[in-house]
Amino acid sequence: MHRCLGISVYPDQTSLEDTISYVQMAHKYGFTRVFTCLISVTEGEGHLEDFKAVVKAASDLGMMVIADVSPHVFEELGIEYTDLQFFKDMGLSGIRLDLGFSGNEESFMTFNDQDLMIEINMSNGTKYLENILSYKPNVQRLIGCHNFYPHKYTGLSRKHFLECSKQFKSQGIRTAAFVDATSANFGPWPVREGLCTLEAHRGMAIETQAKDLFNTGFIDDVIVANAFASEDQLKSLGSLNPYMLSLKVELHEETPELMEKIVADEAHFNRGDVSEYMIRSTQSRVKYKDEHFEAFNTPDIKRGDILIESSLYARYAGELQIALKDMKNSGRTNVVGHVCESEHYLLDQIEPWQKFKFDLTK
């Protein structure tokens, strides 16, 4: 299943020109989804017209646009769940049911004649999905998306997030979750203390949040929840590999060429017999068993350090490790670099046998 990036826009919060420019900039960096909120737009005709203009601009670029709705929106606009033509006429690709119906209505909506996707809330941890599935929906048009949380400390716990996400992925449902752009300053509601799905992500570097969501294996699409993310942030997200975790690393300036090659160019994975002290990538010691690895930089080890064993460690020579805890150095282990502080959070998310790579920063 192809993984995607998305942005969020709120036409009632800013000028039409700025919103469309933001959509175009996101498209330039490979973003293919747009989330927007129809719930907060229904009170003014002017806002509704701006909403339609933004949807058209994104749709013309081939982006999938999904709008948040609720039973109240259906009532306010006089829409029956059996006829979704109103949303199709707006140019939408689908609707997200922030608050759902009884299950049968959602199932019925997935058979709409307008070819609209029906997105449901993933964050509640109930049997909502199982209930909808019991009514035999068209699962090809059923997708899921987590909530976002503007109030500090109200975001999902990691445990609950993973449980909810696994529930959807186990049924083959496409999933999405939100990240917080620290450069952005508004969302759909007045409270503005960041905007993310996972509480642990609030205020974190946006690339780290996105890497973490993709790395769970349970999230297909990562959407920036607040607006407007900076161009640098959109560009950095657009350059991510959503299928393999990469860690930003600063190398020690005196790192020998072979050791730099091991860090930057070799394929890495975490051994299955895991240690609580380090992540071990051992293939380099096999590939370069005939090479000499000098002990050139052997201070005590700090969490996040990139290590390569010297030839003083005999059969371990050339093995690469990432320190998970502070450790004493025997004088035989080279500290060749360090995972950037902003990505230390990701170290605890690397599973046994997981593949990963390093991105060298200058």
WOQUI-V815611 format. One record per backbone hydrogen bond with DSSP energy under -0.5 kcal/mol. NH is the residue of the N-H (numbers start at 1). CO is the residue of the C=O. If there is no record, write none. Layout:
BEGIN
nh=NH co=CO
nh=NH co=CO
END
This chain:
BEGIN
nh=4 co=220
nh=6 co=222
nh=7 co=33
nh=9 co=35
nh=13 co=10
nh=14 co=10
nh=19 co=15
nh=20 co=16
nh=21 co=17
nh=22 co=18
nh=23 co=19
nh=24 co=20
nh=25 co=21
nh=26 co=22
nh=27 co=23
nh=28 co=24
nh=29 co=25
nh=29 co=26
nh=30 co=27
nh=31 co=26
nh=32 co=5
nh=33 co=5
nh=34 co=64
nh=35 co=7
nh=36 co=66
nh=37 co=9
nh=38 co=36
nh=38 co=68
nh=39 co=68
nh=41 co=38
nh=42 co=38
nh=44 co=41
nh=48 co=44
nh=49 co=45
nh=50 co=46
nh=51 co=47
nh=52 co=48
nh=53 co=49
nh=54 co=50
nh=55 co=51
nh=56 co=52
nh=57 co=53
nh=58 co=54
nh=59 co=55
nh=60 co=56
nh=61 co=57
nh=61 co=58
nh=62 co=59
nh=63 co=58
nh=64 co=32
nh=65 co=63
nh=66 co=34
nh=66 co=64
nh=67 co=94
nh=68 co=36
nh=69 co=96
nh=73 co=70
nh=74 co=70
nh=75 co=71
nh=76 co=72
nh=77 co=73
nh=78 co=74
nh=78 co=75
nh=79 co=74
nh=83 co=80
nh=87 co=84
nh=88 co=84
nh=89 co=85
nh=90 co=86
nh=91 co=88
nh=92 co=87
nh=93 co=65
nh=94 co=65
nh=95 co=117
nh=96 co=67
nh=97 co=95
nh=97 co=119
nh=98 co=69
nh=98 co=96
nh=99 co=69
nh=107 co=103
nh=108 co=104
nh=109 co=105
nh=110 co=106
nh=110 co=107
nh=111 co=108
nh=112 co=109
nh=115 co=112
nh=117 co=93
nh=118 co=141
nh=119 co=95
nh=119 co=117
nh=120 co=143
nh=121 co=97
nh=122 co=145
nh=131 co=127
nh=132 co=128
nh=133 co=129
nh=134 co=130
nh=135 co=131
nh=135 co=132
nh=136 co=133
nh=138 co=107
nh=139 co=137
nh=141 co=138
nh=142 co=139
nh=143 co=118
nh=143 co=141
nh=144 co=174
nh=145 co=120
nh=146 co=176
nh=149 co=196
nh=152 co=150
nh=154 co=151
nh=156 co=197
nh=161 co=157
nh=162 co=158
nh=163 co=159
nh=164 co=160
nh=165 co=161
nh=166 co=162
nh=167 co=163
nh=168 co=164
nh=169 co=165
nh=170 co=166
nh=171 co=168
nh=172 co=169
nh=173 co=168
nh=174 co=142
nh=177 co=221
nh=179 co=223
nh=181 co=179
nh=182 co=180
nh=184 co=181
nh=185 co=227
nh=186 co=227
nh=187 co=189
nh=193 co=150
nh=193 co=194
nh=196 co=149
nh=197 co=178
nh=199 co=156
nh=200 co=156
nh=201 co=198
nh=202 co=199
nh=204 co=201
nh=209 co=205
nh=210 co=206
nh=211 co=207
nh=212 co=208
nh=213 co=209
nh=214 co=210
nh=215 co=211
nh=216 co=212
nh=216 co=213
nh=217 co=214
nh=219 co=213
nh=220 co=175
nh=221 co=175
nh=222 co=4
nh=223 co=177
nh=223 co=221
nh=224 co=6
nh=225 co=179
nh=225 co=223
nh=227 co=186
nh=234 co=230
nh=235 co=231
nh=236 co=232
nh=237 co=233
nh=238 co=234
nh=239 co=235
nh=240 co=237
nh=242 co=240
nh=244 co=241
nh=245 co=355
nh=247 co=357
nh=249 co=359
nh=250 co=338
nh=251 co=249
nh=252 co=336
nh=255 co=252
nh=260 co=256
nh=261 co=257
nh=262 co=258
nh=263 co=259
nh=264 co=260
nh=265 co=261
nh=266 co=261
nh=266 co=262
nh=268 co=356
nh=270 co=354
nh=271 co=280
nh=274 co=272
nh=275 co=278
nh=279 co=322
nh=281 co=279
nh=281 co=320
nh=282 co=280
nh=285 co=282
nh=286 co=282
nh=286 co=283
nh=287 co=283
nh=288 co=284
nh=289 co=286
nh=291 co=288
nh=294 co=292
nh=296 co=294
nh=301 co=327
nh=304 co=323
nh=305 co=302
nh=306 co=337
nh=307 co=305
nh=307 co=321
nh=308 co=334
nh=309 co=319
nh=310 co=332
nh=311 co=293
nh=313 co=310
nh=314 co=311
nh=316 co=313
nh=317 co=314
nh=318 co=309
nh=319 co=316
nh=320 co=281
nh=321 co=307
nh=322 co=279
nh=323 co=305
nh=324 co=277
nh=325 co=277
nh=327 co=301
nh=330 co=328
nh=334 co=308
nh=334 co=332
nh=335 co=297
nh=336 co=306
nh=336 co=334
nh=337 co=306
nh=338 co=250
nh=339 co=304
nh=340 co=248
nh=343 co=340
nh=344 co=341
nh=346 co=343
nh=347 co=343
nh=347 co=344
nh=348 co=344
nh=348 co=345
nh=349 co=346
nh=350 co=347
nh=351 co=349
nh=353 co=270
nh=354 co=351
nh=356 co=268
nh=357 co=245
nh=359 co=247
nh=360 co=358
nh=361 co=249
END
